[in-house]
Amino acid sequence: MNDFWLSCGHHLTDRDAQGRLLVTDDFLKVYFARPELRPPADADAAEKALHADLLADPRRRVEAADIAALGDADARENWELMIGFRDRLLRHRTLEEAYLALVRDGVGHTPPLFIDHLVHVILRNALDESADPFVLRAAELFFRPQRMMLQDGMLLAIDEETIAGPTGRPLSPLVSLLGLGVSTEVEVLSEGNAHTYWGRSDRFDLALDLTAGGRGALALAEAMTQWVRHLLALDVAIEPLTAVRDARWTWYVGLDAQATRIGDRLWRGEEIDEAERTSLIGLFRLLCRDETRMIETIRGEPVYLLLTMTADSRLRMKPQNLLTGLPLRQLEAAS
């Protein structure tokens, strides 16, 4: 079995009997190795001591007074956010449970970077047995913003950081530790180069063709299927659609903010304009095979999933919507 996404740190976690991820000291230490938390040379003694203590014991209790004692305001803010996130993780038995609690109760001030990392490592676990590079590349949409581009008749999703180069958002510290470079050259994932994905998965340098009816849309449907099954223990089938005619929009899930607005209009029976139609780059139908888990009034009805790009061709998928937006009687973690 090929390994992939080493930068998420999945090899630093343990699994319970159900295959869910347990938080380990080594996994927590990766956060404390982030550049935002490493004390600069001119940091005061309190900041250096706090950092050293947590590298030695990443579960060490940190009081508000410990953070207030730091002389630098930016350091105080960074540590307050980090400790708040760490404590949220430690309140739950698994990373999957912690993530579900975050998206159900509200992320609060949790940095988006931390949320993306949770999605990254949980998806790595959910797709552990996948042997399809197209599914894995499609799953990158869950935790990495994309830029959409038309090229030779293909609708391409290109990693935004790959376009921006290494000056984009901060990388995982494991990228540097493992010597994984950042490429600014983009090629399209195809049958001819799919075998190269395993050796370059942490470079995020392959574009994905999301043209309707193509391999990329099928792969994204499969990635979403595995995400729902892993986190909700819900048996679903998701298929991409090229068009919907005479559909009853009984229930829908927008996979990003704009998609939710478009779904609202369709649900109300309103027409969408040309700009909204152009922005719609993914349409899927979800069928639940365990109808007892669904709200009674929705049983037997499909759930439509919508994915859009913004006016400036950005795609920022919200995978949490797949978990909180389904018409389920109860949000449950996998068991």
MARPAKE-558404 format. One record per residue (C-alpha): z, y, x; residue number from 1. Coordinates in steps of 0.5 Angstrom, whole numbers, plus 500, padded with zeros to 3 digits. Example, Ala and Ser with C-alpha at 12.3 -4.5 7.8 and 13.67 -1.06 7.14 Angstrom:
# MARPAKE-558404
SITE / w / v / u / nr
SITE / 516 / 491 / 525 / 1 .
SITE / 514 / 498 / 527 / 2 .
This chain:
# MARPAKE-558404
SITE / w / v / u / nr
SITE / 500 / 500 / 500 / 1 .
SITE / 498 / 507 / 503 / 2 .
SITE / 503 / 512 / 503 / 3 .
SITE / 502 / 519 / 501 / 4 .
SITE / 505 / 526 / 500 / 5 .
SITE / 510 / 525 / 506 / 6 .
SITE / 512 / 533 / 506 / 7 .
SITE / 516 / 532 / 499 / 8 .
SITE / 521 / 528 / 503 / 9 .
SITE / 521 / 522 / 498 / 10 .
SITE / 523 / 517 / 504 / 11 .
SITE / 529 / 521 / 505 / 12 .
SITE / 532 / 519 / 498 / 13 .
SITE / 534 / 512 / 495 / 14 .
SITE / 532 / 509 / 488 / 15 .
SITE / 537 / 506 / 483 / 16 .
SITE / 536 / 499 / 480 / 17 .
SITE / 531 / 502 / 475 / 18 .
SITE / 527 / 506 / 480 / 19 .
SITE / 529 / 513 / 479 / 20 .
SITE / 531 / 517 / 485 / 21 .
SITE / 538 / 518 / 488 / 22 .
SITE / 540 / 524 / 492 / 23 .
SITE / 542 / 523 / 499 / 24 .
SITE / 545 / 527 / 504 / 25 .
SITE / 538 / 527 / 508 / 26 .
SITE / 534 / 529 / 502 / 27 .
SITE / 539 / 535 / 501 / 28 .
SITE / 539 / 537 / 509 / 29 .
SITE / 531 / 539 / 508 / 30 .
SITE / 533 / 544 / 503 / 31 .
SITE / 538 / 547 / 508 / 32 .
SITE / 533 / 547 / 514 / 33 .
SITE / 528 / 552 / 510 / 34 .
SITE / 527 / 558 / 514 / 35 .
SITE / 530 / 562 / 509 / 36 .
SITE / 537 / 559 / 510 / 37 .
SITE / 536 / 558 / 518 / 38 .
SITE / 541 / 564 / 520 / 39 .
SITE / 537 / 569 / 525 / 40 .
SITE / 540 / 570 / 532 / 41 .
SITE / 543 / 576 / 530 / 42 .
SITE / 547 / 573 / 524 / 43 .
SITE / 554 / 574 / 523 / 44 .
SITE / 559 / 568 / 524 / 45 .
SITE / 560 / 567 / 517 / 46 .
SITE / 553 / 565 / 516 / 47 .
SITE / 552 / 561 / 522 / 48 .
SITE / 559 / 557 / 520 / 49 .
SITE / 556 / 556 / 513 / 50 .
SITE / 550 / 553 / 515 / 51 .
SITE / 553 / 549 / 520 / 52 .
SITE / 558 / 546 / 515 / 53 .
SITE / 552 / 544 / 510 / 54 .
SITE / 548 / 541 / 515 / 55 .
SITE / 554 / 537 / 517 / 56 .
SITE / 556 / 535 / 510 / 57 .
SITE / 551 / 538 / 505 / 58 .
SITE / 555 / 536 / 499 / 59 .
SITE / 561 / 541 / 502 / 60 .
SITE / 564 / 545 / 496 / 61 .
SITE / 562 / 552 / 497 / 62 .
SITE / 566 / 557 / 493 / 63 .
SITE / 564 / 564 / 491 / 64 .
SITE / 568 / 567 / 496 / 65 .
SITE / 564 / 563 / 502 / 66 .
SITE / 558 / 567 / 500 / 67 .
SITE / 561 / 573 / 499 / 68 .
SITE / 564 / 573 / 506 / 69 .
SITE / 556 / 573 / 509 / 70 .
SITE / 555 / 580 / 511 / 71 .
SITE / 547 / 580 / 510 / 72 .
SITE / 545 / 581 / 502 / 73 .
SITE / 539 / 577 / 503 / 74 .
SITE / 543 / 571 / 506 / 75 .
SITE / 548 / 572 / 500 / 76 .
SITE / 542 / 572 / 495 / 77 .
SITE / 539 / 566 / 498 / 78 .
SITE / 545 / 562 / 499 / 79 .
SITE / 547 / 563 / 492 / 80 .
SITE / 541 / 561 / 489 / 81 .
SITE / 541 / 555 / 494 / 82 .
SITE / 548 / 552 / 492 / 83 .
SITE / 547 / 553 / 485 / 84 .
SITE / 541 / 549 / 485 / 85 .
SITE / 544 / 544 / 490 / 86 .
SITE / 550 / 543 / 485 / 87 .
SITE / 545 / 542 / 479 / 88 .
SITE / 542 / 536 / 483 / 89 .
SITE / 549 / 533 / 484 / 90 .
SITE / 551 / 534 / 477 / 91 .
SITE / 546 / 528 / 475 / 92 .
SITE / 546 / 521 / 477 / 93 .
SITE / 538 / 522 / 479 / 94 .
SITE / 533 / 527 / 481 / 95 .
SITE / 529 / 525 / 474 / 96 .
SITE / 535 / 527 / 470 / 97 .
SITE / 537 / 533 / 474 / 98 .
SITE / 529 / 535 / 472 / 99 .
SITE / 530 / 534 / 465 / 100 .
SITE / 536 / 538 / 464 / 101 .
SITE / 533 / 544 / 468 / 102 .
SITE / 527 / 544 / 463 / 103 .
SITE / 531 / 542 / 457 / 104 .
SITE / 537 / 547 / 458 / 105 .
SITE / 533 / 553 / 462 / 106 .
SITE / 531 / 554 / 469 / 107 .
SITE / 535 / 560 / 469 / 108 .
SITE / 535 / 563 / 476 / 109 .
SITE / 532 / 557 / 480 / 110 .
SITE / 527 / 559 / 484 / 111 .
SITE / 520 / 556 / 482 / 112 .
SITE / 519 / 553 / 489 / 113 .
SITE / 525 / 549 / 488 / 114 .
SITE / 522 / 546 / 481 / 115 .
SITE / 515 / 545 / 484 / 116 .
SITE / 519 / 541 / 490 / 117 .
SITE / 522 / 537 / 484 / 118 .
SITE / 516 / 535 / 481 / 119 .
SITE / 513 / 533 / 487 / 120 .
SITE / 518 / 528 / 489 / 121 .
SITE / 519 / 525 / 482 / 122 .
SITE / 511 / 525 / 481 / 123 .
SITE / 511 / 521 / 488 / 124 .
SITE / 516 / 516 / 485 / 125 .
SITE / 512 / 516 / 479 / 126 .
SITE / 505 / 514 / 482 / 127 .
SITE / 508 / 510 / 488 / 128 .
SITE / 504 / 504 / 486 / 129 .
SITE / 497 / 508 / 485 / 130 .
SITE / 492 / 506 / 489 / 131 .
SITE / 487 / 512 / 486 / 132 .
SITE / 486 / 518 / 490 / 133 .
SITE / 483 / 521 / 484 / 134 .
SITE / 489 / 521 / 480 / 135 .
SITE / 493 / 523 / 486 / 136 .
SITE / 489 / 529 / 487 / 137 .
SITE / 489 / 531 / 480 / 138 .
SITE / 497 / 530 / 480 / 139 .
SITE / 497 / 536 / 485 / 140 .
SITE / 496 / 540 / 479 / 141 .
SITE / 503 / 539 / 477 / 142 .
SITE / 506 / 543 / 483 / 143 .
SITE / 501 / 547 / 486 / 144 .
SITE / 497 / 553 / 484 / 145 .
SITE / 489 / 552 / 484 / 146 .
SITE / 483 / 557 / 484 / 147 .
SITE / 478 / 555 / 479 / 148 .
SITE / 470 / 555 / 482 / 149 .
SITE / 464 / 553 / 479 / 150 .
SITE / 459 / 550 / 485 / 151 .
SITE / 453 / 546 / 484 / 152 .
SITE / 454 / 545 / 476 / 153 .
SITE / 461 / 543 / 478 / 154 .
SITE / 468 / 546 / 475 / 155 .
SITE / 472 / 545 / 482 / 156 .
SITE / 480 / 546 / 482 / 157 .
SITE / 481 / 548 / 489 / 158 .
SITE / 489 / 549 / 492 / 159 .
SITE / 490 / 556 / 492 / 160 .
SITE / 494 / 556 / 499 / 161 .
SITE / 488 / 552 / 502 / 162 .
SITE / 484 / 558 / 500 / 163 .
SITE / 489 / 563 / 502 / 164 .
SITE / 491 / 560 / 509 / 165 .
SITE / 497 / 559 / 512 / 166 .
SITE / 500 / 566 / 510 / 167 .
SITE / 501 / 563 / 503 / 168 .
SITE / 507 / 561 / 500 / 169 .
SITE / 512 / 557 / 504 / 170 .
SITE / 511 / 550 / 506 / 171 .
SITE / 516 / 545 / 506 / 172 .
SITE / 519 / 544 / 512 / 173 .
SITE / 517 / 537 / 513 / 174 .
SITE / 510 / 540 / 514 / 175 .
SITE / 512 / 543 / 520 / 176 .
SITE / 517 / 537 / 523 / 177 .
SITE / 511 / 532 / 521 / 178 .
SITE / 506 / 536 / 525 / 179 .
SITE / 502 / 537 / 519 / 180 .
SITE / 497 / 542 / 519 / 181 .
SITE / 494 / 547 / 514 / 182 .
SITE / 486 / 547 / 513 / 183 .
SITE / 482 / 552 / 510 / 184 .
SITE / 476 / 548 / 510 / 185 .
SITE / 475 / 545 / 503 / 186 .
SITE / 471 / 539 / 501 / 187 .
SITE / 470 / 536 / 494 / 188 .
SITE / 473 / 529 / 493 / 189 .
SITE / 468 / 524 / 492 / 190 .
SITE / 467 / 516 / 492 / 191 .
SITE / 464 / 517 / 499 / 192 .
SITE / 471 / 521 / 502 / 193 .
SITE / 476 / 518 / 497 / 194 .
SITE / 479 / 513 / 503 / 195 .
SITE / 480 / 520 / 507 / 196 .
SITE / 486 / 522 / 502 / 197 .
SITE / 491 / 518 / 505 / 198 .
SITE / 491 / 521 / 512 / 199 .
SITE / 490 / 528 / 509 / 200 .
SITE / 494 / 528 / 503 / 201 .
SITE / 499 / 533 / 505 / 202 .
SITE / 494 / 538 / 507 / 203 .
SITE / 492 / 539 / 500 / 204 .
SITE / 485 / 541 / 502 / 205 .
SITE / 480 / 537 / 498 / 206 .
SITE / 477 / 540 / 491 / 207 .
SITE / 477 / 536 / 485 / 208 .
SITE / 472 / 536 / 480 / 209 .
SITE / 474 / 538 / 473 / 210 .
SITE / 468 / 538 / 469 / 211 .
SITE / 469 / 535 / 462 / 212 .
SITE / 467 / 528 / 462 / 213 .
SITE / 468 / 527 / 469 / 214 .
SITE / 472 / 523 / 474 / 215 .
SITE / 477 / 528 / 475 / 216 .
SITE / 479 / 529 / 468 / 217 .
SITE / 480 / 522 / 467 / 218 .
SITE / 484 / 522 / 473 / 219 .
SITE / 488 / 528 / 470 / 220 .
SITE / 489 / 524 / 464 / 221 .
SITE / 492 / 518 / 468 / 222 .
SITE / 497 / 522 / 472 / 223 .
SITE / 500 / 526 / 465 / 224 .
SITE / 500 / 519 / 462 / 225 .
SITE / 504 / 516 / 468 / 226 .
SITE / 509 / 523 / 468 / 227 .
SITE / 511 / 522 / 461 / 228 .
SITE / 512 / 514 / 462 / 229 .
SITE / 516 / 515 / 468 / 230 .
SITE / 521 / 521 / 465 / 231 .
SITE / 521 / 519 / 458 / 232 .
SITE / 520 / 512 / 458 / 233 .
SITE / 515 / 513 / 453 / 234 .
SITE / 509 / 509 / 452 / 235 .
SITE / 503 / 514 / 451 / 236 .
SITE / 495 / 514 / 452 / 237 .
SITE / 492 / 520 / 454 / 238 .
SITE / 484 / 521 / 454 / 239 .
SITE / 480 / 527 / 456 / 240 .
SITE / 476 / 530 / 450 / 241 .
SITE / 469 / 534 / 451 / 242 .
SITE / 470 / 537 / 444 / 243 .
SITE / 474 / 537 / 438 / 244 .
SITE / 471 / 537 / 431 / 245 .
SITE / 474 / 537 / 424 / 246 .
SITE / 481 / 536 / 428 / 247 .
SITE / 488 / 537 / 424 / 248 .
SITE / 492 / 541 / 429 / 249 .
SITE / 498 / 538 / 427 / 250 .
SITE / 501 / 538 / 434 / 251 .
SITE / 499 / 541 / 440 / 252 .
SITE / 502 / 542 / 447 / 253 .
SITE / 499 / 548 / 451 / 254 .
SITE / 500 / 546 / 459 / 255 .
SITE / 500 / 553 / 461 / 256 .
SITE / 502 / 560 / 458 / 257 .
SITE / 495 / 562 / 456 / 258 .
SITE / 494 / 555 / 453 / 259 .
SITE / 500 / 555 / 448 / 260 .
SITE / 497 / 562 / 446 / 261 .
SITE / 490 / 559 / 444 / 262 .
SITE / 494 / 553 / 441 / 263 .
SITE / 498 / 557 / 436 / 264 .
SITE / 491 / 560 / 434 / 265 .
SITE / 488 / 554 / 433 / 266 .
SITE / 494 / 551 / 429 / 267 .
SITE / 494 / 557 / 425 / 268 .
SITE / 486 / 556 / 423 / 269 .
SITE / 484 / 562 / 427 / 270 .
SITE / 477 / 562 / 431 / 271 .
SITE / 478 / 563 / 438 / 272 .
SITE / 473 / 568 / 442 / 273 .
SITE / 468 / 567 / 447 / 274 .
SITE / 473 / 569 / 453 / 275 .
SITE / 478 / 564 / 450 / 276 .
SITE / 473 / 558 / 450 / 277 .
SITE / 471 / 560 / 457 / 278 .
SITE / 478 / 559 / 459 / 279 .
SITE / 479 / 552 / 456 / 280 .
SITE / 478 / 547 / 462 / 281 .
SITE / 482 / 541 / 459 / 282 .
SITE / 482 / 538 / 453 / 283 .
SITE / 486 / 532 / 452 / 284 .
SITE / 489 / 527 / 446 / 285 .
SITE / 495 / 524 / 446 / 286 .
SITE / 497 / 518 / 442 / 287 .
SITE / 504 / 515 / 442 / 288 .
SITE / 504 / 507 / 442 / 289 .
SITE / 512 / 507 / 440 / 290 .
SITE / 512 / 511 / 433 / 291 .
SITE / 519 / 510 / 432 / 292 .
SITE / 520 / 515 / 438 / 293 .
SITE / 516 / 521 / 434 / 294 .
SITE / 518 / 526 / 429 / 295 .
SITE / 517 / 522 / 422 / 296 .
SITE / 512 / 527 / 420 / 297 .
SITE / 508 / 527 / 426 / 298 .
SITE / 507 / 519 / 426 / 299 .
SITE / 500 / 517 / 427 / 300 .
SITE / 497 / 523 / 428 / 301 .
SITE / 495 / 525 / 435 / 302 .
SITE / 498 / 530 / 440 / 303 .
SITE / 492 / 535 / 443 / 304 .
SITE / 494 / 538 / 450 / 305 .
SITE / 490 / 544 / 452 / 306 .
SITE / 489 / 547 / 459 / 307 .
SITE / 486 / 553 / 461 / 308 .
SITE / 485 / 558 / 467 / 309 .
SITE / 487 / 565 / 467 / 310 .
SITE / 481 / 571 / 467 / 311 .
SITE / 482 / 571 / 475 / 312 .
SITE / 480 / 564 / 475 / 313 .
SITE / 487 / 561 / 477 / 314 .
SITE / 490 / 555 / 474 / 315 .
SITE / 498 / 554 / 474 / 316 .
SITE / 500 / 548 / 470 / 317 .
SITE / 507 / 547 / 467 / 318 .
SITE / 508 / 540 / 467 / 319 .
SITE / 515 / 541 / 464 / 320 .
SITE / 511 / 542 / 457 / 321 .
SITE / 509 / 535 / 457 / 322 .
SITE / 516 / 533 / 456 / 323 .
SITE / 519 / 539 / 452 / 324 .
SITE / 513 / 540 / 447 / 325 .
SITE / 512 / 533 / 445 / 326 .
SITE / 514 / 531 / 437 / 327 .
SITE / 520 / 527 / 439 / 328 .
SITE / 526 / 525 / 436 / 329 .
SITE / 530 / 526 / 442 / 330 .
SITE / 529 / 528 / 449 / 331 .
SITE / 531 / 522 / 453 / 332 .
SITE / 530 / 520 / 461 / 333 .
SITE / 527 / 513 / 463 / 334 .
SITE / 532 / 507 / 462 / 335 .
